[in-house]
């Protein structure tokens, strides 16, 4: 049986990969470039670096720096208008997953019109949008190499999963140097997000040999380096390994799928504005424990790839060690509980049924090795308060 694989047409990986941007833009004959980013990237000087690179190569560019964390259908409307009015033929997405996800959505809406909910799953979006060049500045989301984007519906608070080749960036410039100044909290949240991508891709029902390979390699890179970069952000070797691991994890889940953790995570983020990687971290230990009985060998292999146990350890022992590690990782990386994050339990319970429906509606839980019933998912959500 063959496996369909989708990746950016061009990738540049390693120190100073960003400097290849003019060559990439020139390769598809673009002339007007919109740099889509946020105010933090402007303050850090990364936006000036990109505009200077383009200017020196003779390209006209404009900066739009009003993207927000956890983008919404409303937050991208102005950028869609700016893209159309400026007749931009290339979008450079500079930032974390939110900036890149925004760029993917804006690319599609600016060219084909409609509203974001027109593009949500189960629709498969294969139309060609305005070319997107992704320059990630976090080691986590993998959005630079995926055919997915996540946009919250401003009217319903649903985090919409949008899927298809139309959302795949044309090029990705993966430069670990851009992550060196990340604060510890974002380093932790995006790092656990990447680890979740790798684990879920490996145990997903939609996994395949290609995604399996990338998922395992991602775990080998992320697991020994996540604590290092959290405690010492200046560790260049660990930063480089994390960046590569996050990209490989993105390739893995883009060509397989995510599963129950992500399905349940998105509604938490939509209703309570918990950063995506953080809500994944809150869920990962309990969802892993729930899922292991249906996929013991695969989860045991995750423990081995992460370097937690040797190759000849029994699956039940490997999985016990995996569960211990996920709990210990959250503790060391100071992942808060829902209560510690500031969420009121009464507010949580008031939208619990809606969260369950939105989680199932995304399709991600169906990819999990063990698919919960609605009552089981309710129990898993409520277990976050224990």
C-alpha positions as a Markdown table, in Angstrom:
| # | Residue | x | y | z |
|---|---|---|---|---|
| 1 | Unk | 0.0 | 0.0 | 0.0 |
| 2 | Unk | 1.3 | 3.4 | -0.9 |
| 3 | Unk | 1.4 | 6.5 | 1.4 |
| 4 | Unk | 0.5 | 10.0 | 0.3 |
| 5 | Unk | 3.1 | 12.5 | 1.6 |
| 6 | Unk | 2.8 | 16.3 | 1.5 |
| 7 | Unk | 5.5 | 18.8 | 2.4 |
| 8 | Unk | 6.5 | 22.3 | 1.5 |
| 9 | Unk | 7.9 | 22.6 | -2.0 |
| 10 | Unk | 11.1 | 24.2 | -0.6 |
| 11 | Unk | 12.7 | 23.9 | 2.9 |
| 12 | Unk | 15.9 | 25.5 | 4.3 |
| 13 | Unk | 16.9 | 24.2 | 7.7 |
| 14 | Unk | 19.7 | 25.3 | 10.0 |
| 15 | Unk | 21.5 | 28.4 | 11.3 |
| 16 | Unk | 20.8 | 31.5 | 9.2 |
| 17 | Unk | 18.3 | 29.7 | 7.0 |
| 18 | Unk | 16.3 | 33.0 | 7.0 |
| 19 | Unk | 18.9 | 34.6 | 4.7 |
| 20 | Unk | 17.7 | 32.4 | 1.9 |
| 21 | Unk | 14.4 | 34.3 | 1.8 |
| 22 | Unk | 15.1 | 36.5 | -1.2 |
| 23 | Unk | 16.1 | 33.4 | -3.3 |
| 24 | Unk | 12.9 | 31.6 | -2.2 |
| 25 | Unk | 10.7 | 34.6 | -3.1 |
| 26 | Unk | 12.5 | 35.0 | -6.4 |
| 27 | Unk | 12.0 | 31.3 | -7.3 |
| 28 | Unk | 8.3 | 31.7 | -7.7 |
| 29 | Unk | 8.5 | 35.2 | -9.3 |
| 30 | Unk | 6.8 | 37.1 | -6.6 |
| 31 | Unk | 7.1 | 40.9 | -6.6 |
| 32 | Unk | 5.0 | 42.3 | -3.7 |
| 33 | Unk | 5.5 | 40.7 | -0.4 |
| 34 | Unk | 3.4 | 41.0 | 2.7 |
| 35 | Unk | 5.2 | 40.2 | 6.0 |
| 36 | Unk | 2.6 | 38.9 | 8.4 |
| 37 | Unk | 3.8 | 39.0 | 12.0 |
| 38 | Unk | 3.1 | 40.4 | 15.5 |
| 39 | Unk | 4.4 | 43.3 | 17.5 |
| 40 | Unk | 6.8 | 41.1 | 19.5 |
| 41 | Unk | 8.7 | 40.3 | 16.3 |
| 42 | Unk | 8.8 | 44.0 | 15.5 |
| 43 | Unk | 10.2 | 44.8 | 18.9 |
| 44 | Unk | 12.8 | 42.1 | 18.7 |
| 45 | Unk | 14.1 | 43.4 | 15.4 |
| 46 | Unk | 13.2 | 40.2 | 13.4 |
| 47 | Unk | 10.8 | 42.1 | 11.1 |
| 48 | Unk | 13.5 | 44.7 | 10.2 |
| 49 | Unk | 15.9 | 41.8 | 9.4 |
| 50 | Unk | 13.4 | 40.3 | 7.0 |
| 51 | Unk | 12.5 | 43.6 | 5.3 |
| 52 | Unk | 16.2 | 44.5 | 5.0 |
| 53 | Unk | 16.9 | 41.1 | 3.3 |
| 54 | Unk | 14.1 | 41.7 | 0.8 |
| 55 | Unk | 14.9 | 45.3 | 0.2 |
| 56 | Unk | 18.6 | 44.5 | -0.5 |
| 57 | Unk | 17.4 | 42.0 | -3.1 |
| 58 | Unk | 15.0 | 44.6 | -4.8 |
| 59 | Unk | 11.7 | 43.3 | -3.5 |
| 60 | Unk | 8.9 | 45.6 | -2.3 |
| 61 | Unk | 7.4 | 44.6 | 1.0 |
| 62 | Unk | 5.0 | 45.8 | 3.7 |
| 63 | Unk | 4.6 | 44.7 | 7.3 |
| 64 | Unk | 1.3 | 43.7 | 8.9 |
| 65 | Unk | 2.1 | 43.2 | 12.6 |
| 66 | Unk | -1.4 | 42.9 | 14.1 |
| 67 | Unk | -1.8 | 39.1 | 14.3 |
| 68 | Unk | -2.8 | 37.8 | 17.7 |
| 69 | Unk | -2.2 | 34.6 | 19.7 |
| 70 | Unk | -4.9 | 32.0 | 19.0 |
| 71 | Unk | -6.2 | 33.8 | 15.8 |
| 72 | Unk | -9.9 | 34.2 | 15.3 |
| 73 | Unk | -12.0 | 34.7 | 12.2 |
| 74 | Unk | -12.4 | 38.3 | 13.2 |
| 75 | Unk | -8.8 | 39.0 | 13.8 |
| 76 | Unk | -7.8 | 38.1 | 10.3 |
| 77 | Unk | -10.4 | 40.1 | 8.5 |
| 78 | Unk | -8.3 | 43.3 | 8.3 |
| 79 | Unk | -5.3 | 41.4 | 7.0 |
| 80 | Unk | -7.4 | 39.8 | 4.3 |
| 81 | Unk | -8.4 | 43.3 | 3.1 |
| 82 | Unk | -4.8 | 44.6 | 3.3 |
| 83 | Unk | -3.7 | 41.6 | 1.2 |
| 84 | Unk | -6.3 | 42.1 | -1.5 |
| 85 | Unk | -6.0 | 45.9 | -1.6 |
| 86 | Unk | -2.2 | 45.7 | -1.8 |
| 87 | Unk | -2.3 | 43.0 | -4.5 |
| 88 | Unk | 0.4 | 41.0 | -2.7 |
| 89 | Unk | 1.5 | 37.9 | -4.4 |
| 90 | Unk | 3.5 | 36.4 | -1.5 |
| 91 | Unk | 3.0 | 36.2 | 2.2 |
| 92 | Unk | 5.9 | 35.8 | 4.6 |
| 93 | Unk | 4.7 | 34.4 | 7.9 |
| 94 | Unk | 7.1 | 35.4 | 10.6 |
| 95 | Unk | 6.5 | 34.2 | 14.2 |
| 96 | Unk | 5.0 | 31.3 | 16.1 |
| 97 | Unk | 2.1 | 29.0 | 15.1 |
| 98 | Unk | -0.5 | 31.8 | 15.4 |
| 99 | Unk | 1.2 | 34.0 | 12.8 |
| 100 | Unk | 1.7 | 31.1 | 10.4 |
| 101 | Unk | -1.9 | 29.8 | 10.9 |
| 102 | Unk | -3.1 | 33.3 | 10.3 |
| 103 | Unk | -1.1 | 33.6 | 7.1 |
| 104 | Unk | -2.5 | 30.3 | 5.8 |
| 105 | Unk | -6.1 | 31.4 | 6.4 |
| 106 | Unk | -5.5 | 34.9 | 4.9 |
| 107 | Unk | -3.8 | 33.4 | 1.8 |
| 108 | Unk | -7.0 | 31.4 | 1.1 |
| 109 | Unk | -9.6 | 34.0 | 1.9 |
| 110 | Unk | -7.8 | 36.8 | 0.1 |
| 111 | Unk | -7.7 | 34.8 | -3.1 |
| 112 | Unk | -11.0 | 32.8 | -3.0 |
| 113 | Unk | -13.2 | 34.8 | -0.7 |
| 114 | Unk | -15.9 | 33.5 | 1.7 |
| 115 | Unk | -15.6 | 33.3 | 5.4 |
| 116 | Unk | -13.4 | 31.0 | 7.5 |
| 117 | Unk | -16.1 | 28.6 | 8.5 |
| 118 | Unk | -16.6 | 27.8 | 4.8 |
| 119 | Unk | -13.2 | 26.1 | 4.9 |
| 120 | Unk | -13.4 | 24.0 | 8.1 |
| 121 | Unk | -13.2 | 20.2 | 8.4 |
| 122 | Unk | -14.6 | 17.9 | 7.1 |
| 123 | Unk | -14.1 | 20.0 | 3.9 |
| 124 | Unk | -10.7 | 19.2 | 2.3 |
| 125 | Unk | -9.3 | 22.5 | 0.9 |
| 126 | Unk | -7.0 | 21.9 | -2.0 |
| 127 | Unk | -7.4 | 25.2 | -3.8 |
| 128 | Unk | -4.2 | 27.2 | -4.3 |
| 129 | Unk | -4.0 | 30.3 | -2.3 |
| 130 | Unk | -1.4 | 33.1 | -2.3 |
| 131 | Unk | 2.0 | 31.5 | -1.7 |
| 132 | Unk | 3.1 | 31.4 | 1.9 |
| 133 | Unk | 6.7 | 31.3 | 3.1 |
| 134 | Unk | 6.8 | 30.3 | 6.8 |
| 135 | Unk | 9.6 | 31.4 | 9.1 |
| 136 | Unk | 8.9 | 29.9 | 12.5 |
| 137 | Unk | 10.3 | 31.5 | 15.6 |
| 138 | Unk | 9.2 | 28.8 | 18.1 |
| 139 | Unk | 10.1 | 25.1 | 18.3 |
| 140 | Unk | 6.7 | 23.7 | 18.7 |
| 141 | Unk | 3.7 | 24.0 | 16.4 |
| 142 | Unk | 5.3 | 22.6 | 13.2 |
| 143 | Unk | 2.8 | 24.8 | 11.3 |
| 144 | Unk | 5.5 | 25.6 | 8.8 |
| 145 | Unk | 5.3 | 22.1 | 7.4 |
| 146 | Unk | 1.6 | 21.2 | 7.9 |
| 147 | Unk | -1.5 | 21.2 | 5.8 |
| 148 | Unk | -3.6 | 22.4 | 8.7 |
| 149 | Unk | -4.6 | 25.7 | 10.2 |
| 150 | Unk | -6.6 | 26.4 | 13.4 |
| 151 | Unk | -8.8 | 29.5 | 13.5 |
| 152 | Unk | -11.4 | 30.3 | 16.2 |
| 153 | Unk | -14.9 | 31.2 | 15.0 |
| 154 | Unk | -15.5 | 34.6 | 16.6 |
| 155 | Unk | -19.3 | 34.0 | 16.7 |
| 156 | Unk | -19.3 | 30.5 | 18.2 |
| 157 | Unk | -15.9 | 30.2 | 20.0 |
| 158 | Unk | -15.3 | 27.0 | 18.1 |
| 159 | Unk | -11.7 | 26.3 | 17.2 |
| 160 | Unk | -12.1 | 25.3 | 13.6 |
| 161 | Unk | -9.7 | 22.7 | 12.2 |
| 162 | Unk | -9.1 | 23.5 | 8.5 |
| 163 | Unk | -7.3 | 20.8 | 6.4 |
| 164 | Unk | -5.9 | 20.5 | 2.9 |
| 165 | Unk | -3.0 | 21.1 | 0.6 |
| 166 | Unk | -4.2 | 24.6 | 0.1 |
| 167 | Unk | -2.9 | 25.4 | 3.6 |
| 168 | Unk | 0.5 | 24.0 | 3.1 |
| 169 | Unk | 3.2 | 26.7 | 2.9 |
| 170 | Unk | 5.1 | 26.8 | -0.3 |
| 171 | Unk | 8.4 | 27.1 | 1.6 |
| 172 | Unk | 9.7 | 26.9 | 5.2 |
| 173 | Unk | 12.8 | 28.5 | 6.5 |
| 174 | Unk | 13.7 | 26.7 | 9.8 |
| 175 | Unk | 16.3 | 28.8 | 11.6 |
| 176 | Unk | 16.9 | 27.8 | 15.2 |
| 177 | Unk | 18.7 | 31.1 | 15.9 |
| 178 | Unk | 15.3 | 32.8 | 15.9 |
| 179 | Unk | 14.3 | 30.8 | 19.0 |
| 180 | Unk | 17.3 | 31.8 | 21.1 |
| 181 | Unk | 15.4 | 34.6 | 22.8 |
| 182 | Unk | 12.2 | 32.7 | 23.6 |
| 183 | Unk | 11.2 | 33.0 | 27.3 |
| 184 | Unk | 11.0 | 29.8 | 29.4 |
| 185 | Unk | 7.2 | 29.7 | 29.5 |
| 186 | Unk | 6.8 | 29.8 | 25.7 |
| 187 | Unk | 9.7 | 27.4 | 25.3 |
| 188 | Unk | 8.0 | 24.9 | 27.5 |
| 189 | Unk | 4.5 | 25.2 | 26.0 |
| 190 | Unk | 5.7 | 24.9 | 22.4 |
| 191 | Unk | 8.1 | 22.1 | 23.3 |
| 192 | Unk | 5.4 | 20.0 | 24.9 |
| 193 | Unk | 3.2 | 20.8 | 21.9 |
| 194 | Unk | 5.8 | 19.3 | 19.6 |
| 195 | Unk | 6.2 | 16.3 | 21.8 |
| 196 | Unk | 2.5 | 15.8 | 21.7 |
| 197 | Unk | 2.5 | 16.0 | 17.9 |
| 198 | Unk | 5.1 | 13.3 | 17.7 |
| 199 | Unk | 3.4 | 10.9 | 20.2 |
| 200 | Unk | -0.1 | 11.4 | 18.7 |
| 201 | Unk | 1.2 | 10.9 | 15.1 |
| 202 | Unk | 2.9 | 7.7 | 16.1 |
| 203 | Unk | -0.2 | 6.2 | 17.8 |
| 204 | Unk | -2.7 | 7.6 | 15.4 |
| 205 | Unk | -4.9 | 5.3 | 13.4 |
| 206 | Unk | -3.9 | 7.2 | 10.3 |
| 207 | Unk | -0.2 | 6.7 | 10.9 |
| 208 | Unk | 2.1 | 5.2 | 8.2 |
| 209 | Unk | 5.7 | 4.2 | 7.8 |
| 210 | Unk | 6.7 | 7.7 | 6.7 |
| 211 | Unk | 5.0 | 9.5 | 9.6 |
| 212 | Unk | 6.2 | 6.8 | 12.1 |
| 213 | Unk | 9.8 | 7.4 | 11.1 |
| 214 | Unk | 9.5 | 11.2 | 11.5 |
| 215 | Unk | 7.6 | 10.9 | 14.8 |
| 216 | Unk | 10.2 | 8.6 | 16.4 |
| 217 | Unk | 13.1 | 10.8 | 15.2 |
| 218 | Unk | 11.2 | 13.8 | 16.6 |
| 219 | Unk | 10.9 | 12.2 | 20.0 |
| 220 | Unk | 14.6 | 11.3 | 20.1 |
| 221 | Unk | 15.4 | 15.0 | 19.6 |
| 222 | Unk | 12.8 | 16.6 | 21.8 |
| 223 | Unk | 12.8 | 14.4 | 24.9 |
| 224 | Unk | 16.4 | 14.9 | 26.0 |
| 225 | Unk | 16.5 | 18.6 | 25.1 |
| 226 | Unk | 13.2 | 20.1 | 26.3 |
| 227 | Unk | 14.3 | 20.4 | 29.9 |
| 228 | Unk | 17.7 | 21.8 | 28.8 |
| 229 | Unk | 16.2 | 24.7 | 26.8 |
| 230 | Unk | 13.6 | 25.4 | 29.5 |
| 231 | Unk | 16.3 | 25.9 | 32.1 |
| 232 | Unk | 19.0 | 27.4 | 29.8 |
| 233 | Unk | 17.6 | 29.2 | 26.8 |
| 234 | Unk | 21.1 | 30.0 | 25.6 |
| 235 | Unk | 22.0 | 26.4 | 24.9 |
| 236 | Unk | 22.4 | 26.6 | 21.2 |
| 237 | Unk | 22.8 | 22.9 | 20.6 |
| 238 | Unk | 19.7 | 22.1 | 22.5 |
| 239 | Unk | 17.8 | 24.8 | 20.7 |
| 240 | Unk | 18.9 | 23.4 | 17.3 |
| 241 | Unk | 17.8 | 19.9 | 18.3 |
| 242 | Unk | 14.4 | 21.2 | 19.5 |
| 243 | Unk | 13.8 | 23.1 | 16.3 |
| 244 | Unk | 14.6 | 20.1 | 14.2 |
| 245 | Unk | 12.5 | 17.9 | 16.4 |
| 246 | Unk | 9.5 | 20.2 | 16.2 |
| 247 | Unk | 9.7 | 20.3 | 12.4 |
| 248 | Unk | 9.9 | 16.5 | 12.1 |
| 249 | Unk | 6.9 | 16.2 | 14.5 |
| 250 | Unk | 5.1 | 18.7 | 12.2 |
| 251 | Unk | 5.9 | 16.6 | 9.2 |
| 252 | Unk | 4.8 | 13.5 | 11.1 |
| 253 | Unk | 1.3 | 14.7 | 12.2 |
| 254 | Unk | 0.7 | 16.5 | 8.9 |
| 255 | Unk | 1.1 | 13.2 | 7.1 |
| 256 | Unk | -0.8 | 11.2 | 9.7 |
| 257 | Unk | -3.0 | 13.1 | 12.1 |
| 258 | Unk | -3.3 | 14.3 | 15.7 |
| 259 | Unk | -5.7 | 12.5 | 18.0 |
| 260 | Unk | -7.5 | 12.8 | 21.3 |
| 261 | Unk | -5.2 | 15.3 | 23.1 |
| 262 | Unk | -5.6 | 17.8 | 20.3 |
| 263 | Unk | -9.3 | 17.2 | 19.9 |
| 264 | Unk | -10.0 | 17.9 | 23.6 |
| 265 | Unk | -7.4 | 20.7 | 23.8 |
| 266 | Unk | -8.8 | 23.0 | 21.1 |
| 267 | Unk | -12.1 | 23.7 | 23.0 |
| 268 | Unk | -10.2 | 24.5 | 26.2 |
| 269 | Unk | -8.2 | 27.1 | 24.3 |
| 270 | Unk | -11.2 | 28.5 | 22.5 |
| 271 | Unk | -13.4 | 29.0 | 25.6 |
| 272 | Unk | -10.7 | 29.9 | 28.2 |
| 273 | Unk | -7.8 | 31.3 | 26.1 |
| 274 | Unk | -5.3 | 28.8 | 27.3 |
| 275 | Unk | -2.3 | 28.7 | 25.0 |
| 276 | Unk | -2.5 | 25.7 | 22.7 |
| 277 | Unk | 0.7 | 24.0 | 23.9 |
| 278 | Unk | -0.3 | 24.5 | 27.5 |
| 279 | Unk | -3.7 | 22.9 | 27.1 |
| 280 | Unk | -2.0 | 20.0 | 25.4 |
| 281 | Unk | 0.4 | 19.6 | 28.3 |
| 282 | Unk | -2.5 | 19.6 | 30.8 |
| 283 | Unk | -4.2 | 16.8 | 28.9 |
| 284 | Unk | -1.2 | 14.7 | 27.7 |
| 285 | Unk | -0.6 | 12.6 | 30.9 |
| 286 | Unk | -4.3 | 11.6 | 31.5 |
| 287 | Unk | -5.1 | 11.0 | 27.8 |
| 288 | Unk | -2.0 | 8.8 | 27.4 |
| 289 | Unk | -3.0 | 6.8 | 30.5 |
| 290 | Unk | -6.5 | 6.4 | 29.0 |
| 291 | Unk | -5.2 | 5.3 | 25.6 |
| 292 | Unk | -2.4 | 2.9 | 26.5 |
| 293 | Unk | -4.6 | -0.2 | 26.9 |
| 294 | Unk | -5.6 | 0.0 | 23.3 |
| 295 | Unk | -2.0 | 0.6 | 21.9 |
| 296 | Unk | 0.5 | -0.8 | 24.4 |
| 297 | Unk | 3.3 | -1.6 | 21.9 |
| 298 | Unk | 3.2 | 1.8 | 20.2 |
| 299 | Unk | 3.3 | 3.8 | 23.5 |
| 300 | Unk | 6.1 | 1.5 | 24.7 |
| 301 | Unk | 8.0 | 2.4 | 21.6 |
| 302 | Unk | 7.5 | 6.1 | 22.4 |
| 303 | Unk | 9.1 | 5.5 | 25.8 |
| 304 | Unk | 12.0 | 3.9 | 24.1 |
| 305 | Unk | 12.4 | 6.6 | 21.5 |
| 306 | Unk | 12.4 | 9.2 | 24.3 |
| 307 | Unk | 15.3 | 7.4 | 26.0 |
| 308 | Unk | 13.2 | 6.5 | 29.1 |
| 309 | Unk | 13.9 | 2.7 | 28.9 |
| 310 | Unk | 16.0 | 0.3 | 27.0 |
| 311 | Unk | 14.9 | -1.6 | 23.9 |
| 312 | Unk | 14.3 | -4.9 | 25.7 |
| 313 | Unk | 12.0 | -3.5 | 28.5 |
| 314 | Unk | 8.5 | -5.1 | 28.6 |
| 315 | Unk | 5.7 | -2.9 | 27.2 |
| 316 | Unk | 3.9 | -2.6 | 30.5 |
| 317 | Unk | 7.1 | -1.4 | 32.3 |
| 318 | Unk | 7.9 | 1.0 | 29.4 |
| 319 | Unk | 4.4 | 2.5 | 29.6 |
| 320 | Unk | 4.5 | 2.9 | 33.3 |
| 321 | Unk | 7.8 | 4.8 | 32.9 |
| 322 | Unk | 6.2 | 6.9 | 30.1 |
| 323 | Unk | 3.3 | 8.0 | 32.3 |
| 324 | Unk | 5.7 | 8.9 | 35.1 |
| 325 | Unk | 7.8 | 11.0 | 32.7 |
| 326 | Unk | 4.9 | 13.0 | 31.4 |
| 327 | Unk | 3.8 | 13.9 | 34.9 |
| 328 | Unk | 7.3 | 14.7 | 35.9 |
| 329 | Unk | 7.8 | 16.8 | 32.8 |
| 330 | Unk | 4.7 | 18.9 | 33.6 |
| 331 | Unk | 5.9 | 19.4 | 37.2 |
| 332 | Unk | 9.4 | 20.5 | 36.2 |
| 333 | Unk | 8.1 | 22.8 | 33.4 |
| 334 | Unk | 5.6 | 24.3 | 35.8 |
| 335 | Unk | 2.5 | 23.5 | 33.8 |
| 336 | Unk | -0.4 | 24.8 | 35.7 |
| 337 | Unk | -3.7 | 23.0 | 36.4 |
| 338 | Unk | -6.9 | 24.6 | 35.1 |
| 339 | Unk | -7.5 | 26.1 | 38.5 |
| 340 | Unk | -4.0 | 27.5 | 38.7 |
| 341 | Unk | -4.4 | 29.0 | 35.3 |
| 342 | Unk | -7.4 | 30.9 | 36.7 |
| 343 | Unk | -10.4 | 29.1 | 35.2 |
| 344 | Unk | -13.5 | 28.9 | 37.3 |
| 345 | Unk | -14.9 | 25.4 | 37.6 |
| 346 | Unk | -18.5 | 26.5 | 37.3 |
| 347 | Unk | -17.6 | 28.3 | 34.0 |
| 348 | Unk | -15.9 | 25.2 | 32.8 |
| 349 | Unk | -18.8 | 23.0 | 33.7 |
| 350 | Unk | -21.2 | 25.4 | 31.9 |
| 351 | Unk | -19.6 | 24.8 | 28.5 |
| 352 | Unk | -18.5 | 21.2 | 29.1 |
| 353 | Unk | -21.1 | 19.6 | 26.8 |
| 354 | Unk | -20.3 | 22.1 | 24.1 |
| 355 | Unk | -16.6 | 21.3 | 24.4 |
| 356 | Unk | -17.3 | 17.6 | 24.1 |
| 357 | Unk | -19.3 | 18.2 | 20.9 |
| 358 | Unk | -16.7 | 20.5 | 19.4 |
| 359 | Unk | -13.9 | 18.0 | 20.3 |
| 360 | Unk | -15.8 | 15.1 | 18.5 |
| 361 | Unk | -16.7 | 17.5 | 15.6 |
| 362 | Unk | -13.1 | 18.1 | 14.8 |
| 363 | Unk | -12.6 | 14.5 | 13.9 |
| 364 | Unk | -9.3 | 14.2 | 15.9 |
| 365 | Unk | -10.7 | 11.9 | 18.7 |
| 366 | Unk | -11.6 | 9.3 | 16.0 |
| 367 | Unk | -7.9 | 9.0 | 15.2 |
| 368 | Unk | -7.0 | 7.9 | 18.7 |
| 369 | Unk | -6.2 | 4.3 | 19.4 |
| 370 | Unk | -9.0 | 4.3 | 22.0 |
| 371 | Unk | -12.0 | 6.4 | 21.0 |
| 372 | Unk | -13.9 | 7.6 | 24.1 |
| 373 | Unk | -17.6 | 7.7 | 24.5 |
| 374 | Unk | -19.2 | 11.0 | 25.3 |
| 375 | Unk | -19.3 | 10.0 | 29.0 |
| 376 | Unk | -15.7 | 8.9 | 29.0 |
| 377 | Unk | -14.6 | 12.2 | 27.4 |
| 378 | Unk | -16.7 | 14.1 | 30.1 |
| 379 | Unk | -14.9 | 12.1 | 32.8 |
| 380 | Unk | -11.5 | 12.9 | 31.2 |
| 381 | Unk | -12.3 | 16.6 | 31.1 |
| 382 | Unk | -13.5 | 16.6 | 34.7 |
| 383 | Unk | -10.4 | 14.7 | 35.7 |
| 384 | Unk | -8.4 | 17.8 | 34.9 |
| 385 | Unk | -9.7 | 19.2 | 38.2 |
| 386 | Unk | -8.4 | 16.4 | 40.4 |
